[in-house]
Amino acid sequence: MTTMVAAGLLACRAEPDTFGPQGPELRALVDEHCQSVSDCSCASELVADGCTDALLDRWEERRTAAKSLGLEYDVECFDTLHSQIADYDCYWPGGSTPLCSSFCAVFHGDAELGQPCEGHDDQASTCAQGLLCSQGTCVEPCAALGGRLQGESCGSPEFGIYDDCAPGLWCNLQSYVCTPLPAEGQDCFDASCGPDLYCNWQTLVCEPAATQGQSCDFRQCADDLYCEWLDGQQTCQPYAQPGESCSGRPCRSDLYCNDDDLCVEAPREAEPCLWGSICAAGYVCDGAVGACVTPPDAGELCIQGSCSTGSWCDVSEVPEGVCALAMPNGEMCAGHRQCESNYCPNGFCWARPLLGEPCEGTGACAAGLVCNGTTCEPTSTRAPAACSYPGW
């Protein structure tokens, strides 16, 4: 009888919930994210709410919603997300290779591009891996994370353009709202056209860009091609890729041609500097050892004028400079980098304007915000990724 009761109790005992990231692996990502929020001086609700608890709650809500929607957990994507947070940190998520172009969803379904979807947030929806749910439809990540959406304000006549539009859109200089790029045959007065098109400078009309092998005598090549002169003819050819020879042809825009005439990525920590000075973002070339290193901390000699986050290079006493801690608000300063707030108006460190606060005259806002000419508002591209990127 006792044995039967024990067996019954064991049967009733709940199975451990192992779905999604938990425990030390989740805590490591959260700690990394919160450290970035602090290092980048983000004007974020994560700071006010207590970053660690806020992010742990966010992930638990995300995990619960994913279970309810019957989504699949992608552990490789979780690891990728952790690496992105560490690598991008205080760097802007926009640029020629935006962060959204490498988006993945930790929890995903199988709905395809253009199909209806349900989603808790960008990291948990019924869309297939590589897509996200925006306004009830599965879309390409950069369409939702790459900037302001169609119809949203992106500038003003007095202040000019102050934020980026999502791919496929441009900031119309007449209305200053995000507008679809001109299609083939449409006017292109500002030289912008849609994907795989270019603006013919003679007709000011959008025309198809030349593809691989086609003549580029009077046409621009597609974005991933360059115009090569060979045997008396100009044709569009692909850029050299990683590991390919760059003798006689250029590398892809995010690569470099090394001393062996091979296309390579910028070197990282402990790797030899490229051309004696080039290192990947977040590193600096230490000429004394000829290798890429992390920027020095406060109290250490500057390396090429660089110091770690939260410090600046003081050259008042030593020619090469010594890294000094950034100063708190209220202290005298001679430049923005000398302040913890990275803001030195009128010779004193001061807090940058927060959401909704005036920024007219200086154009300065706290990290994660942009000045629309009068007040500060959120941005997803023109601020440190830790402060503004919605895909995390």
C-alpha positions in Angstrom: 0.0 0.0 0.0 2.8 2.4 0.9 4.5 1.7 -2.3 1.4 2.4 -4.3 0.9 5.8 -2.5 4.5 6.8 -3.2 4.1 5.9 -6.8 1.0 8.0 -7.0 2.7 11.0 -5.4 5.5 10.7 -7.9 3.1 10.5 -10.8 1.3 13.7 -9.6 4.6 15.6 -9.2 4.9 18.2 -12.0 7.5 17.6 -14.7 10.3 20.2 -14.6 9.7 23.1 -17.0 12.8 23.1 -19.3 11.3 25.1 -22.2 13.4 28.1 -23.2 16.4 29.8 -21.6 16.6 29.7 -17.9 19.0 29.7 -15.0 22.7 30.7 -15.5 22.5 30.9 -19.3 19.6 33.5 -19.1 21.2 35.3 -16.2 24.5 35.7 -18.2 22.6 37.3 -21.1 20.7 39.6 -18.8 23.8 40.7 -17.0 25.5 41.4 -20.3 22.5 43.4 -21.5 22.3 45.4 -18.2 26.0 46.1 -18.3 25.6 47.5 -21.8 22.7 49.7 -20.7 24.9 51.1 -18.0 28.0 51.5 -20.1 26.1 53.3 -22.8 24.3 55.7 -20.3 20.9 54.7 -21.8 17.8 56.8 -21.2 15.8 53.6 -20.8 13.0 52.3 -18.6 15.4 49.4 -17.8 17.5 51.8 -15.7 14.6 53.2 -13.7 12.9 49.9 -13.1 16.0 48.0 -12.1 17.5 46.4 -15.2 18.0 42.9 -14.0 14.5 42.3 -12.6 12.9 44.1 -15.6 14.8 41.9 -18.1 14.2 38.7 -16.2 10.5 39.5 -16.1 10.5 40.3 -19.8 12.1 37.0 -20.7 9.7 35.0 -18.4 6.7 36.7 -20.1 8.2 36.0 -23.5 8.8 32.3 -22.5 5.3 31.9 -21.2 3.7 33.5 -24.3 5.9 31.3 -26.5 4.6 28.1 -24.8 1.1 29.3 -25.1 1.5 29.9 -28.8 3.2 26.5 -29.3 6.4 28.0 -30.6 9.8 26.4 -31.1 12.8 27.4 -29.0 16.0 28.1 -31.0 19.0 27.7 -28.7 21.4 28.7 -31.4 19.6 32.0 -31.9 19.7 32.6 -28.1 23.5 32.3 -28.3 23.6 34.6 -31.3 21.5 37.2 -29.4 24.0 37.0 -26.5 26.9 37.6 -28.8 25.1 40.5 -30.5 24.5 42.2 -27.2 28.2 41.9 -26.3 29.5 42.9 -29.7 27.2 45.8 -30.6 26.9 47.3 -27.1 27.2 51.1 -27.6 27.4 51.0 -31.4 24.5 52.2 -33.6 22.4 49.3 -35.1 22.1 51.1 -38.4 24.7 51.6 -41.2 25.5 49.7 -44.4 25.1 46.3 -42.7 22.3 47.0 -40.1 21.9 44.8 -37.1 18.4 43.9 -38.3 19.9 42.1 -41.3 21.2 39.4 -38.9 17.9 39.2 -36.9 16.8 35.8 -35.5 13.9 34.9 -33.2 14.6 32.9 -30.1 11.0 31.6 -30.2 9.4 31.1 -33.7 6.7 29.4 -35.6 6.4 28.5 -39.3 4.2 31.3 -40.8 5.7 32.6 -44.1 6.4 36.0 -45.4 3.2 38.0 -45.8 1.0 35.5 -43.9 -1.0 36.5 -40.8 0.7 36.0 -37.4 0.4 36.3 -33.7 3.2 37.6 -31.6 4.1 38.5 -28.1 7.1 40.7 -29.2 9.8 40.6 -31.9 11.5 37.6 -30.2 8.3 35.5 -29.9 5.9 35.1 -32.7 4.3 32.5 -35.0 6.4 33.7 -38.0 9.1 31.4 -39.3 12.7 31.9 -38.3 14.2 35.0 -39.9 10.9 36.9 -39.9 9.0 38.8 -37.3 5.3 39.7 -36.7 4.5 43.4 -37.4 0.9 44.6 -37.2 -0.4 41.0 -37.6 1.7 40.1 -40.7 5.1 38.3 -41.1 7.6 40.7 -42.5 11.3 41.0 -43.2 13.1 42.1 -40.0 14.5 45.3 -41.4 11.0 46.4 -42.5 10.1 46.7 -38.8 13.4 47.2 -37.0 15.4 49.2 -39.6 14.0 52.6 -38.9 10.8 54.6 -39.0 7.8 53.2 -40.8 5.9 54.6 -43.8 4.0 57.8 -42.9 6.1 58.5 -39.8 7.9 61.8 -39.3 11.6 61.8 -40.0 12.6 65.5 -40.2 11.4 69.0 -40.3 12.1 72.0 -42.6 13.9 73.9 -39.8 15.9 71.0 -38.4 16.3 68.8 -41.5 16.4 65.0 -41.3 16.8 63.7 -37.7 16.0 60.0 -38.0 16.3 57.1 -40.4 13.5 55.5 -42.4 13.2 51.7 -42.8 14.7 50.1 -45.9 12.6 50.7 -49.0 11.6 54.2 -47.7 13.2 57.6 -47.8 12.7 60.8 -45.9 10.7 63.0 -48.3 12.3 66.4 -48.3 9.0 68.1 -49.0 6.8 66.4 -46.4 9.6 65.1 -44.1 7.7 61.8 -43.6 9.0 58.3 -44.6 7.8 57.6 -48.1 8.3 54.5 -50.4 11.3 54.9 -52.6 10.5 55.7 -56.3 9.8 52.6 -58.5 11.1 52.0 -62.0 10.1 54.9 -64.3 9.3 57.3 -61.5 11.1 60.6 -60.9 14.1 60.6 -58.5 15.0 64.2 -57.9 17.0 63.4 -54.8 18.9 60.5 -56.5 17.1 57.8 -54.4 15.4 54.8 -56.0 14.0 51.5 -54.9 15.9 48.2 -54.6 17.9 47.2 -57.7 17.3 50.6 -59.3 19.4 53.7 -59.8 18.7 57.3 -60.6 19.7 58.2 -64.2 21.3 61.6 -63.7 20.4 62.7 -67.2 16.7 61.9 -67.1 16.2 61.9 -63.3 14.1 58.7 -63.7 14.6 55.4 -61.8 16.0 52.7 -64.0 17.1 49.1 -63.4 20.7 48.8 -62.2 23.0 46.7 -64.3 23.4 43.1 -63.2 26.6 40.9 -63.2 28.2 40.9 -66.7 26.1 43.7 -68.0 27.7 46.9 -69.3 28.1 49.8 -66.9 29.2 52.4 -69.4 26.1 54.5 -68.8 24.5 52.6 -66.0 25.1 52.1 -62.3 25.8 48.6 -61.1 23.5 46.8 -58.6 24.4 47.3 -54.9 26.5 44.1 -54.5 28.5 44.8 -57.8 31.2 47.2 -59.0 32.1 48.5 -62.4 35.2 46.8 -63.8 37.3 48.0 -66.8 38.6 44.9 -68.7 39.7 44.5 -72.3 38.3 47.8 -73.3 34.8 47.2 -71.8 33.2 48.1 -68.5 31.0 45.4 -66.9 29.5 44.8 -63.5 31.3 42.2 -61.4 30.9 40.9 -57.8 33.1 42.2 -55.0 35.6 39.8 -53.6 34.3 37.8 -50.7 36.1 36.6 -47.5 39.2 34.6 -48.4 39.1 35.6 -52.1 41.8 37.5 -53.9 41.6 41.3 -53.9 44.4 41.7 -56.4 42.8 43.7 -59.1 39.3 43.9 -57.6 37.8 45.4 -54.5 36.6 43.6 -51.4 33.0 43.6 -50.1 32.4 46.9 -48.2 32.8 45.3 -44.8 36.1 43.5 -45.6 39.7 44.6 -46.0 42.4 43.6 -48.4 45.4 42.3 -46.4 49.1 42.1 -47.2 48.5 38.7 -48.9 45.9 40.3 -51.2 43.1 38.4 -49.6 39.8 39.8 -48.3 39.5 39.5 -44.6 37.4 40.8 -41.7 38.9 43.4 -39.4 41.0 41.7 -36.7 39.8 41.3 -33.2 41.5 41.0 -29.8 45.0 39.7 -29.8 45.1 39.4 -33.6 47.7 41.4 -35.5 46.5 44.9 -36.6 45.7 45.3 -40.3 47.8 47.8 -42.1 49.3 48.8 -38.7 46.1 50.5 -37.5 42.9 48.7 -38.3 40.9 46.6 -35.8 37.3 45.5 -35.4 34.8 47.8 -33.7 35.5 47.8 -29.9 39.2 47.3 -30.3 42.2 49.6 -30.9 45.6 48.8 -32.4 48.4 48.8 -29.8 51.5 49.8 -31.9 53.8 48.6 -29.1 52.8 44.9 -29.7 51.2 45.3 -33.1 48.0 43.7 -32.0 44.4 44.6 -31.4 43.5 45.2 -27.8 40.5 46.5 -25.7 40.8 50.2 -25.0 42.7 51.0 -21.8 41.0 51.8 -18.5 41.3 54.9 -16.4 44.9 55.4 -15.1 46.5 53.7 -18.1 48.2 55.3 -21.0 45.9 56.1 -23.9 46.3 54.1 -27.1 45.9 56.2 -30.2 43.8 58.6 -28.1 41.4 55.9 -27.1 40.1 54.8 -23.7 37.5 52.4 -22.4 33.9 53.4 -22.0 33.5 55.9 -19.1 36.9 57.4 -19.5 38.6 59.9 -21.7 42.2 60.7 -22.9 43.8 63.5 -20.8 46.9 64.9 -22.6 47.5 67.8 -20.2 50.5 66.2 -18.5 51.7 63.3 -20.7 52.0 63.7 -24.5 50.4 60.4 -25.4 47.7 61.0 -22.7 46.4 59.1 -19.7 42.9 57.7 -19.4 40.9 59.6 -16.9 37.4 58.8 -15.4 34.6 60.8 -16.9 33.3 63.5 -14.6 29.8 63.7 -13.0 27.3 66.4 -13.6 28.2 69.8 -12.3 31.9 69.4 -12.8 33.8 71.8 -15.2 34.7 70.3 -18.6 36.2 71.3 -21.9 34.5 68.6 -24.1 31.6 66.1 -24.2 33.9 63.1 -23.7 35.0 64.4 -20.3 31.5 63.9 -18.9 29.7 60.8 -17.7 26.7 62.2 -19.5 28.8 62.8 -22.6 27.3 66.3 -22.6 29.3 69.5 -21.8 27.2 72.6 -22.5 28.7 75.9 -21.3 31.7 74.4 -19.7 30.0 72.1 -17.2 28.9 68.5 -17.3 25.1 68.2 -17.5 22.4 65.6 -18.0 21.2 65.2 -21.5 17.6 66.0 -22.1 15.2 63.0 -21.6 12.1 61.9 -23.5 9.8 64.8 -24.2 12.2 67.4 -22.8 13.4 70.4 -24.9 16.5 70.1 -27.1 16.1 73.1 -29.3 19.4 74.9 -29.8 21.7 72.0 -28.9 20.1 69.1 -30.7 21.4 66.9 -27.8 19.3 64.1 -26.2 20.0 61.2 -23.9 21.2 57.9 -25.4 18.3 56.2 -27.1 16.6 59.4 -28.2 16.9 61.9 -31.0 16.0 65.6 -31.2 13.2 66.4 -33.5 14.1 70.0 -33.5 12.2 70.9 -30.4 11.9 67.9 -28.1 13.6 64.4 -27.6 11.8 61.3 -28.9 12.8 57.6 -29.3 14.9 56.3 -32.2 15.7 52.7 -33.2 18.8 53.4 -35.3 20.6 56.6 -34.2 21.6 55.5 -30.8 23.6 52.8 -29.0 22.0 49.4 -29.8 21.8 48.6 -26.1 19.6 51.7 -25.7 17.4 51.6 -28.8 17.4 48.4 -30.8 13.9 46.8 -30.4 15.0 43.4 -31.7 16.5 42.2 -28.4 
